[in-house]
Every structure is written in structure tokens, then in C-alpha cells.
Amino acid sequence: MDFSLDETAEELRTLAVRVLDQEASAGRVAEHEAGGTPYDVDAWAAMAKSGLLAALLPSEVGGDGLGAVELAVLLREVGARVAPVPAYATLALGAAPIAAHGTDAQRASLAGIADGSTILTAATREPGGLDPGDPRTTARRDGDAYVLDGVKTAVPYAAVARHVLVPARLDGAEAAVFLVDPHAPGVTLDAHPTGTAVPAHRMALNGVRVAPDAALGDGAATTLRRFALAGAAALGSGVLTGALLLTTEHVKTREQFGRKLAQFQAVTMRVGDVYIAHRALDAAMWGAAWRLATGDPDADDLLAAAAYCVTEDLVSALYACQHLHGGLGVDVTYPLHRYFAWGKHLSHLLGGPEASLDALGALAIARS
């Protein structure tokens, strides 16, 4: 199976590497964490100025109209540097569903992403870990408006987003997605620590009224779920890429008992395990992104497989990286701790390995 990128995707990757190497170095990321701001404004502005953000937007708002594979390319590079920018929230959770299911006016609002002035996000999680296609949050029609009630958890960048995409069960029937102002009357935001520098909030909706044009079109909840999984898998692939690079450099240079760690067979076997986990995640992630881009009905199977790789194999591999670093692996002044924190956060965001196995089982039963 050939996972080589085409010319367009490779050019995007090269640009992302150049911009993020400069704007999201380990030193810059540490400075951002010390500053306590929601995201690195300068890094986000540099991504916008270079055209990285516009590349993933529809052509009618001045974008290049690139799809799921190119989004995965960008998010993988973001994850490889644990860059403190709202790329996943804005592009995967926000722009992708709006581009696919939004009205002309909703799609036009995406233009602000290109220059970095608009942040979007989505509330994909609820207490109990339900997915966007099966929300407990409710929406009911009230005249020409909708009224939303419910609770969402771990909503990334909620406090700085222009809109939060909120999945809700409409009139007790199908799941729909609504654009909600996070500072509207009836919305309460409470900080939800994630263990990373990514700000997140618990979002309570108590009789929140939204206009009739706040609803996305049919199928938006499914698209949101798919891009949430695909984007998280791409971030996870990048996270493991960065952690594996740090680990291989460490074992090649660190000496113990007068020998480099890489000369011990047990160490090389452990690094090999991490490499295999990395390759497995990449295979599932790229396969899912390609199927999502082409509309292949088997996309859900590979998305579920990629989610399992993130929730189980990625976390196990990061533990191995920590182990291979010894005490240095848990030192918060050393970059590996950021990769570990992001990996654990992604696993929690996707509901853990049990939820991923349940999803795979449900798909297998549906196809039997």
C-alpha cells in the first residue's frame, strides 16, 4: 500500500514544516506555556500569513478547497511539535462541517479563518462520553428559534471561539448541529483542565436560544464525528512522530555502563515496538483520511481503527518512550512530557480504548 503524498499535499507539508519549525520550536512552546495565553497568537498569525489556514477553506471564501488528506498533513505537523495553536478545533471541528453542510452565509463566515481572526470549535464530548451522533443535549423548536439544553465537556478553545458547533438531539429525533455563541445568555463556561496547555471548558446550556439560521444542514453530526476522529488521529500520529524522534536521539547519545543505550538489545527491541505502533497508527490514519476525502463508505471502519490506535497503542508507545528516557522522561522541563500529555488527552477525548473497541464492534455487527 502506497501512502506517498501527491504533489499538492507534499508542498503543503513542506510549507507547514518550514513555518512550524520556526514558530513552534521547543523554546517557543515553553515560552507560551509560561505566558498563560490560550494559544500562541504569533504562531497562529504566521500560519495564516503563509496560507496554511486558507489552504483548507472552500474556494468561495478565498481558500484552496483542499480536503481531509491535506488537513491530516497539517495537523500531523502541528502534533509533531505540540504546537499551541487552535488548528484542530478551528479546521477539523469547525470549518470542515460548516464547509460541508453550512448555508451560504455560514460558509462565508469561514473567510475570517484565513487571516487568523476567527477561531471555531465544537463540543463533541458529554458526560458519559457520548459521540456527536448520539447526544443527550436537546434542541426544541420555539417559534422561529431553537432552544438548547445540556452539558458538554472538554470543549477546546471555547472561551475564544466565535462559534461552538453543538450537536443536539432535535425534538427527540435526529442529531443536528447548531452554531452557538459561547458567551450567549444561558451559556456557562467553566475551566476544564486537560493536563496540556490547550484550554478547554465545560459548557452548560440552559435554555439557550439560537436563531433558525444557526442550524447546519442534514448530516452535519456525522461529518463532525468523522472529522473529529480523523483530526485527532492525525494529531496523534504527529505526537508519536515527535516523541519517537526524541527517544531515538536519546538512546543514540545516552551512555550506561560505558555503552550507548542503543547498543543494548532490550532497548532496540523497545524502540522497535514504538516504531511498529507508529506505523500502525499512520496506516490507519492515512487510510481513513483518504477514504474520508473520497467519500468511501468504509471510512468509518478505518476511523474507528485509527481511534483505537490513538487510545491504546499511542498511549502505550508514549509510556515506552518515557521508560527509555528514565527519569528524564517525566521531567517537565524536558519536551517529552508535552507529547505524553497530548497523547493522554487525545485518548481521553476519544473516550479511551473501550469506546473505540465498542465502535469497531458496532460496525462489525452492522455489516454482518
N, C-alpha and C positions, 0 to 999 in steps of 0.2 A: 504494500500500500504506500502510495507516494503522498507525503504531506508537504511537499515543496510549495512555497508561496508563489503566486503568479507575480508578474512584474509590478502591478499596482500595489499589491499587499506588501511586497518586499520594499518598495520605495517608501511606503508608509512606515514600515518597521525601521528603516534606516533613519528616517526623519525623527521618529519617536526616540530612538536610541540617542541621537545627537542632542535633542532638546533635553531629555530627561537625565542624561549623563551630566549635563551642566546644571540643571535646575533642581535635581533631586539626588545629589551626592549624599553620602552618609553624613557629612558635616552639615549640609543644608537641612537634612531631615532632623538632625539633633537640635539645630537652632530653632526650627519650627516647633518642636516639642517643648522646648524651654519657653517659647513665647506664648504658648497657650491659645493661639488663634485657631478658629475652626479648620482652616486649610491654608496652604501656602499660596497667598494671593499672587505673588510674583511668578511662581511656577505655573499656576493656572493661566495667568496672563500670557506667559511665554508660549504655552501650548496653543492658546487662542491665536496669538500673533503669527505663529508658524503655520497655521492652517490645519493643525491636527484635529481640532474640535469640529471645524466646518466640514472636514472630510466625511464625517459620519452623519451629516444632516441632509435632508431632502434637497434636491436641486432647486425647487421653487423658492427656498429661502436662502439661496446662495451657496448651498453645500454641494458636495461632490456625489452624494447619494450612495456612498459605499455601504456595505451590508454587514452581516453577522461575522464573517471571517475577518474582515478588516477591524471590526470592533474588538474581536478577540486578540488580534495583533497588538492593538494599542493597550488594552487592559493587561495583557501579559507583560508588556514592558513596564507599565505602572507597578504591577505586583513585584516584578524583579527588583525594584528599587524601593518598595514600600512607600511610594511617593504620596505625600499627604495632600492629594487633590481629589475633588469630587467627581472623577471621571466615571466610575461605576454607577454612582447614584444618578448623575445627570444624563449620561448617554444610554446605559443599559436599562435602568429602571424608569427613566423619564422620557427621553427622546424617542427611543425605539417604539414603545407602544403608541405614543402620540402620532408619530410618523405613519404608523400602520393603520390606526383607527380614528385619528382625530378629524375634526371638521377643518375646513379651510382656515378658519380663524384660529383654531387651536394649533394647527400646523404652522401658521405664520408666526405664532409666538415663539417658535423654536429658533428664530433668527438671532435672538439675544444670546444664545449659547455660543455662537461663532466668535463673538468678541469677548466672551468670558463674563458677561454681565448677568447672565441668567443661570441660576442653579435649580435643578429639578431633583426630585427623589420620589420614592414610592414606599408605602407602608405594606410590605409583603408578609410581615410576621404578626401573629397574635398570640396571646396567652394560650398555651396548648400546642403551639407550633403549626397551626393550620396554614395551608398554602393559599395563594391568591384566588385559586379557582374554587375554594370551599370556605369562604369567610363566615365568621359569626357576626361580624359587623353588618348592620342592616341599613337599608335605604328605603324610604317610602315616599311616594308622591304626595305632595301637599299643594294643591292648586297647580301653579306652573313651576313649582320648585321641587327640590328633593330635600328630605331631612335625614341626616345620618346619625347613627348612634353605635358606639362600640369602642373598643380599645385596641390599639396597635402597639407593638413593641419594637425596640431596636431600629427605629426609623433613622437612617443616616442623614446627616446634614439638614434635619427638619427645620431647625431654627433659622437657617439662612436660605432656605429654598423659596422660590417664587410660588411653586405649587407642589403639593404632595399628591401623588396618584394613590387613591384609596380604593381598594377593592371592597365591595359590599354586596350583600345579597339583596337584590331589588324586589320589594314586595313579596318576600319569601320565596322567590323563584330563582332565576338565574343570577349568576355573579356578574356585576357590572363594575366599571372603574370610573371614579369621579376625580376631577381636579379640585383640590381643596386648598384654600389659603391657610397656611399653618398658624396664622395669627387671627383668624376669623373668630367671631363670637361663638362660644361653645367649644372651642378647641383648647385643650390644656396640654402643654408640653412639660414633661419632667425629664431631667437628665437621666440617661440610661447608660451607665458605664459599660464599656466593651472590652477593656483591657488593652486597647490600642489608642492611638491618637485620633482616631476617627470619631467625631462627636455623633452621638445618637440620642434619641429621645423616646420615651413612652408617650404616645399620642392618644389622649382620650377625646372622644367626640360625643358631646352631649347635646342632642338636638341641633346639630349644625346644619344650617340651611345653605344650600348651594343652588345657583341658577340652573335652569334647564339645559343651557349650553355647556355645563360643566361635565356632562357625561360623555365618555368616549363611546365609540361605536361597538357593535356586537363583536365578541371575540377578543376584546382587549384584555380580559383577565387571563386568558390562555397565553396570549403574546407576552404579557408581563411576567407570568410564571416562567416561560421558556427563556426569556432574555435574562431574568434574574439568575437562573441556573447557569446559562451559558457564560454570563459575565463573571459570576463567582468562580466558575471552573477556570476561566482564563486568568483571573487574578491569582487563583491558587497555583496554576502552572507557573506563573511568574514568581510567586513567593518561593516555590520549591527550587526554581532555577537559581534564584539569588542565594538561598540557603546552601544549595549543593556547591555553588562556586566558592562560597566562604569556607565550606568544610573541606573541599579538596585542596584549597590553598593552605589551610591549616595543617592537614596531615602531611603535606609535602614538605613543610618547613619546620614543624614542631618535632623536637627530639626527645626520646625517652630511652633510658638505658643505653645511651650512646648511638642510637639509630633513629632515623626518621620514622614517624608513625606509619607512613605509607609503606614501609618495608615489612610491617607485621601483617601476616596473612589474615588474622582476625579483623584487622582494621580495613583491609582492602575488601574483604567479604561484606563488611557492614556498609561501606561506601557503595558497593555493588547493589545492595538491597535498596539504598536510596535512589540510585540511578534507575533501577527497574521500576520503582514506584513513580518516578518522574516520567519515564517513557510511557507507562500505562496511563497516567493522567493526561499526558499530551495526546495519546492516541484517541482517547475518549473525547477530549475537549475539541480537538480539530475536527474529528468526525461529526460531532454534534453541531459545531458551528457551520460546517459546510452543509449539512442537511437542513439546518435552520435557514440558511441563506437560500437554498434551492426549493424550500417548501416540501421537502421529503417527509412523508408521514412517519418514518422511522426515527425522526429527530427526537421524539420523547424518550425512546429507549436509550439512545446514547446520552441524552441529557441526564437521565436517571443514573446511568453508569458513571458518567463524569462526576455527578454529585456524590456518589458512593466513594469514588477515588479521593475526592476532596475531604469528605467527612471521616474516612477511615485511613486510607493509605497515606494521604498528605500528612495527617497528624502523626502517624507512626513514624514516617520518614523524618519529620522535624524533631521528634524525640531522639531518633538515631543521630541526627546532626548535633544535637545538644550533648549526647553521650560522647561522641567523638571529640568534642571540644573540651571535655572535662569541666572543671569549674568555670572556665571562661564562657561556656555556653549559656550560663544563667546570669552572667554579669550584665546589668542593664546599661553599662557604658559601652558594651560591645554590640555591633549591629545585629547579631543573630537573634537576640531577644525580640526584635521587631518582627522578624519573619515568623517566629514561633507564635507571637501574639496574633498576628494577622491570620495565620493558619487556623488557630483555635477559634478565632472569631468567625471565620468563614464556615467552619464546621458547625458552630452553634447557629449561624444564620440559616443554614440549610437543614437544621433540625437534627443533626447528628447521624451516625451510620444507620441506626434503626429506622429512621424515617426514610432514608434512601433505599434501604432494603425493602421496606413496605411498598414504596413506589415501584420498584422493579417487580415485586411480586404481583402488584395490582395490574401492571402492564402485561405480565405473562398470563395472568388469568383472563384478562380481556381479549387476548389473542388466541386463547385455547379453544 
